[in-house]
């Protein structure tokens, strides 16, 4: 397995990142991949990192949605 490139998304690093930081990193990886100048191996590594970032961000959103669903209804 190849080492993660600088700025990569190692699974152990994701727990300490905010949702916004996860999204920023995901956007950065997307921009690098959209460039089209990457070799196939690096592109595959970045894609795997993007999958981990996406999963972590989605889990954060799901957790927040569960919290919000647990709030009592607002009185009008």
C-alpha positions as CSV (number, residue, x, y, z in Angstrom):
1,X,0.0,0.0,0.0
2,X,1.4,3.4,-0.9
3,X,1.8,6.2,1.6
4,X,-0.8,8.9,1.6
5,X,0.3,12.1,-0.2
6,X,0.7,15.2,1.8
7,X,-2.6,16.5,3.0
8,X,-4.0,13.0,2.8
9,X,-6.9,11.7,4.8
10,X,-5.6,8.9,7.0
11,X,-8.5,7.3,9.0
12,X,-6.9,8.1,12.3
13,X,-6.6,11.8,11.4
14,X,-10.3,12.2,10.6
15,X,-11.7,12.0,14.1
16,X,-10.1,15.3,15.1
17,X,-11.4,17.3,12.1
18,X,-14.5,19.4,12.1
19,X,-17.2,18.9,9.4
20,X,-16.0,22.0,7.7
21,X,-12.4,20.8,7.6
22,X,-13.5,17.4,6.2
23,X,-15.4,19.3,3.4
24,X,-12.4,21.6,2.7
25,X,-10.1,18.6,2.3
26,X,-12.7,16.8,0.1
27,X,-12.9,19.8,-2.1
28,X,-9.2,20.0,-2.3
29,X,-8.9,16.4,-3.4
30,X,-11.7,16.9,-6.0
31,X,-9.8,19.9,-7.5
32,X,-6.6,17.8,-7.7
33,X,-8.5,15.0,-9.4
34,X,-10.3,17.3,-11.8
35,X,-7.0,18.7,-13.0
36,X,-6.5,15.6,-15.1
37,X,-2.7,15.6,-14.8
38,X,-2.4,12.9,-12.1
39,X,-1.1,9.5,-12.8
40,X,-3.5,6.6,-12.4
41,X,-1.9,5.4,-9.1
42,X,-2.1,8.8,-7.5
43,X,-5.6,9.4,-8.8
44,X,-6.7,6.1,-7.2
45,X,-5.0,7.0,-3.9
46,X,-6.8,10.4,-3.9
47,X,-10.1,8.7,-4.7
48,X,-9.7,6.3,-1.8
49,X,-8.9,9.3,0.5
50,X,-12.0,11.1,-0.9
51,X,-14.1,8.1,0.0
52,X,-12.9,8.2,3.6
53,X,-13.5,11.9,3.9
54,X,-16.9,11.6,2.4
55,X,-17.8,8.7,4.8
56,X,-16.6,10.7,7.8
57,X,-18.5,13.9,6.7
58,X,-21.7,11.9,6.1
59,X,-21.4,10.3,9.5
60,X,-21.1,13.7,11.1
61,X,-24.2,14.9,9.2
62,X,-26.1,11.8,10.3
63,X,-25.2,12.4,13.9
64,X,-26.3,16.0,13.8
65,X,-29.6,15.0,12.1
66,X,-30.3,12.5,14.9
67,X,-29.6,15.2,17.5
68,X,-32.0,17.6,15.7
69,X,-34.7,14.9,15.4
70,X,-34.5,14.5,19.1
71,X,-35.3,18.1,19.9
72,X,-38.8,18.8,21.1
73,X,-41.0,20.6,18.6
74,X,-40.9,24.4,18.8
75,X,-44.0,26.1,20.2
76,X,-45.6,28.6,17.9
